[in-house]
């Protein structure tokens, strides 16, 4: 990448939850396409860091650093962010059933951990912070979604008290990630040999994005953010039945029912948020209410147009849909 267009040129970048699915793709993309002065992987699992070193070693990539720590540990975050310019916050407890059974643990990581990120970033004079969110944070019906909604609110509000430090905070919200841990794809592939694939509901739909697309979108938002935005990419929807047909076309479908804490369709821009949302060619931007006047002028000048009254961006009313053939091609690309 040309140095003049490289937003990470000579920057010190830290990614929390850096050994996760997103973190691995983020490292691969940044090391290949950008030139950071330092790239810090912050995570709590030494085994996952050991495994990551086999692919991304400090000997091969001199800018890499591996930092053991937990977002719950405020002091450790202060140490890790010393001299950091950019933070990508990807650490979270994400499994819906786990969150329902261990609610306080998920709150400690997703909500209080987010608050620790904010305080450390401001006090260490970090320039920009992007926190990763989920479609489950929009009109949440489970604890995981509720904690991510709370986290989103914390990061958006943080722009109001970063003061003379000038730290900017924004959020990126997207749907299910193909190839990530917890994806339904491995389950369908495993059940293929039994001749039957479990389907929660024949009308269920989901947003779908690849890891590479997610990383590219985050980096694009890092470049365009002014602080306080929730960025929502325009991505295709898919039917859970079509996904099953793409993976196991010879299998019969067994309807098992919608599980507790699960929606039939996911939403990324609820109708009530749409009143403060601007649409772009590639995404929607939900603007912070506290920065409505100035922020809306900036969004309008940059080519955004206000969403109409009653607008809602959900996986069932999405104009973009993946066909069975397209899903099959995508699934094969991550196998």
ZIDAUR-V540696 format. One record per residue. N is the residue number from 0. RES is the residue in one letter. OMEGA is omega in degrees with one decimal (none if undefined). Layout:
n & res & omega
N & RES & OMEGA
N & RES & OMEGA
This chain:
n & res & omega
0 & X & 176.9
1 & X & -175.1
2 & X & -178.0
3 & X & -178.5
4 & X & -178.4
5 & X & -176.7
6 & X & 179.2
7 & X & -179.4
8 & X & 178.0
9 & X & 177.5
10 & X & 171.9
11 & X & -173.2
12 & X & 176.6
13 & X & 175.3
14 & X & 175.8
15 & X & -174.4
16 & X & -170.7
17 & X & 179.4
18 & X & 178.4
19 & X & -177.8
20 & X & 178.7
21 & X & -177.8
22 & X & 179.8
23 & X & 179.4
24 & X & 178.5
25 & X & 178.1
26 & X & -178.5
27 & X & -178.0
28 & X & -176.8
29 & X & -179.2
30 & X & -179.1
31 & X & -169.2
32 & X & -176.4
33 & X & -176.8
34 & X & 178.0
35 & X & 175.3
36 & X & 178.8
37 & X & 178.0
38 & X & -171.9
39 & X & 174.7
40 & X & -178.6
41 & X & 178.4
42 & X & -171.8
43 & X & -172.0
44 & X & -177.3
45 & X & 179.6
46 & X & 178.4
47 & X & 175.8
48 & X & 176.9
49 & X & 179.5
50 & X & 179.8
51 & X & 178.5
52 & X & 179.4
53 & X & 178.1
54 & X & -178.7
55 & X & -177.1
56 & X & 176.5
57 & X & 179.2
58 & X & 179.8
59 & X & -179.0
60 & X & -173.0
61 & X & -179.3
62 & X & -174.1
63 & X & 171.3
64 & X & 177.0
65 & X & -171.3
66 & X & 176.7
67 & X & 178.7
68 & X & -178.7
69 & X & 179.8
70 & X & 174.9
71 & X & -175.2
72 & X & -176.2
73 & X & -178.5
74 & X & -179.5
75 & X & 177.0
76 & X & 177.6
77 & X & 178.5
78 & X & -175.8
79 & X & -175.6
80 & X & 178.0
81 & X & 179.3
82 & X & -177.6
83 & X & 178.1
84 & X & -173.2
85 & X & 176.5
86 & X & 169.8
87 & X & -174.6
88 & X & -178.3
89 & X & -178.2
90 & X & 177.9
91 & X & 165.3
92 & X & -163.9
93 & X & -175.1
94 & X & -176.3
95 & X & 179.1
96 & X & 177.9
97 & X & 180.0
98 & X & -179.3
99 & X & -176.6
100 & X & -178.1
101 & X & -169.8
102 & X & -175.4
103 & X & 178.5
104 & X & 179.4
105 & X & 176.4
106 & X & -179.2
107 & X & -179.6
108 & X & -170.8
109 & X & -177.5
110 & X & -178.5
111 & X & 175.0
112 & X & 176.1
113 & X & 177.8
114 & X & 176.7
115 & X & 177.4
116 & X & -178.1
117 & X & -178.3
118 & X & -179.1
119 & X & -179.0
120 & X & 180.0
121 & X & -175.3
122 & X & 177.6
123 & X & 175.5
124 & X & 172.9
125 & X & -177.0
126 & X & -175.3
127 & X & 176.0
128 & X & 171.2
129 & X & 178.0
130 & X & 178.4
131 & X & 179.3
132 & X & -173.0
133 & X & 175.3
134 & X & 179.9
135 & X & 177.3
136 & X & 178.9
137 & X & -175.4
138 & X & -171.9
139 & X & 175.2
140 & X & 175.7
141 & X & -175.1
142 & X & 178.3
143 & X & 178.4
144 & X & 179.6
145 & X & 178.9
146 & X & 179.0
147 & X & 173.8
148 & X & 178.2
149 & X & 177.6
150 & X & 178.1
151 & X & -179.6
152 & X & 179.3
153 & X & -176.7
154 & X & 177.4
155 & X & -178.5
156 & X & -176.7
157 & X & 178.1
158 & X & -177.7
159 & X & -179.1
160 & X & 174.3
161 & X & 170.5
162 & X & -176.0
163 & X & 178.3
164 & X & 174.5
165 & X & 179.3
166 & X & 178.7
167 & X & -179.1
168 & X & 173.6
169 & X & -176.5
170 & X & 172.0
171 & X & -178.2
172 & X & 175.4
173 & X & -173.0
174 & X & -177.2
175 & X & -176.2
176 & X & 178.4
177 & X & 178.3
178 & X & 179.2
179 & X & 175.2
180 & X & -178.2
181 & X & 177.3
182 & X & -179.6
183 & X & -176.2
184 & X & 178.7
185 & X & 178.5
186 & X & 179.2
187 & X & 179.2
188 & X & 179.1
189 & X & -177.0
190 & X & -177.7
191 & X & -177.3
192 & X & -179.1
193 & X & -179.4
194 & X & 179.9
195 & X & 179.3
196 & X & -179.2
197 & X & 178.3
198 & X & -178.6
199 & X & -179.8
200 & X & -175.5
201 & X & -179.9
202 & X & -175.6
203 & X & 177.3
204 & X & 177.8
205 & X & 167.9
206 & X & -176.2
207 & X & 179.4
208 & X & 177.1
209 & X & 178.3
210 & X & -179.3
211 & X & 177.8
212 & X & -179.7
213 & X & -179.7
214 & X & -179.9
215 & X & -179.1
216 & X & 178.1
217 & X & 179.7
218 & X & 177.5
219 & X & 178.7
220 & X & 177.0
221 & X & -178.9
222 & X & -172.4
223 & X & -174.7
224 & X & 172.3
225 & X & -178.9
226 & X & 176.6
227 & X & -178.0
228 & X & 162.7
229 & X & -177.9
230 & X & -179.8
231 & X & -178.3
232 & X & 170.9
233 & X & -177.0
234 & X & -176.7
235 & X & 171.4
236 & X & 173.2
237 & X & 175.0
238 & X & 179.9
239 & X & 176.6
240 & X & 178.4
241 & X & 177.7
242 & X & 177.9
243 & X & 178.2
244 & X & 180.0
245 & X & -176.7
246 & X & -175.4
247 & X & -175.4
248 & X & -177.5
249 & X & -174.5
250 & X & 173.0
251 & X & -179.1
252 & X & 177.1
253 & X & -179.0
254 & X & -175.6
255 & X & 177.3
256 & X & 178.9
257 & X & -176.3
258 & X & 177.2
259 & X & 179.1
260 & X & -177.0
261 & X & 178.0
262 & X & 174.0
263 & X & 177.0
264 & X & 178.2
265 & X & 179.2
266 & X & 175.4
267 & X & 172.0
268 & X & 178.2
269 & X & -177.7
270 & X & -178.4
271 & X & 176.8
272 & X & -176.2
273 & X & 179.1
274 & X & -179.5
275 & X & -176.4
276 & X & 176.7
277 & X & -179.6
278 & X & 174.0
279 & X & -179.0
280 & X & -173.9
281 & X & -173.8
282 & X & 168.2
283 & X & 177.7
284 & X & 175.8
285 & X & -174.1
286 & X & 176.2
287 & X & 178.2
288 & X & -177.5
289 & X & 179.2
290 & X & -168.6
291 & X & -172.4
292 & X & -178.6
293 & X & -177.2
294 & X & 179.9
295 & X & 176.7
296 & X & 178.6
297 & X & -178.9
298 & X & 180.0
299 & X & 179.5
300 & X & -177.6
301 & X & 173.7
302 & X & 178.7
303 & X & 176.3
304 & X & -177.9
305 & X & 175.9
306 & X & -177.6
307 & X & 177.2
308 & X & 179.5
309 & X & -179.2
310 & X & 176.6
311 & X & 179.5
312 & X & -176.7
313 & X & -176.5
314 & X & 179.9
315 & X & 179.8
316 & X & -178.3
317 & X & 177.3
318 & X & -179.6
319 & X & -179.7
320 & X & 175.2
321 & X & 176.6
322 & X & 177.5
323 & X & 179.9
324 & X & 179.2
325 & X & 177.1
326 & X & -179.9
327 & X & 178.4
328 & X & 178.6
329 & X & 179.1
330 & X & 179.5
331 & X & -178.1
332 & X & -178.9
333 & X & -179.8
334 & X & none
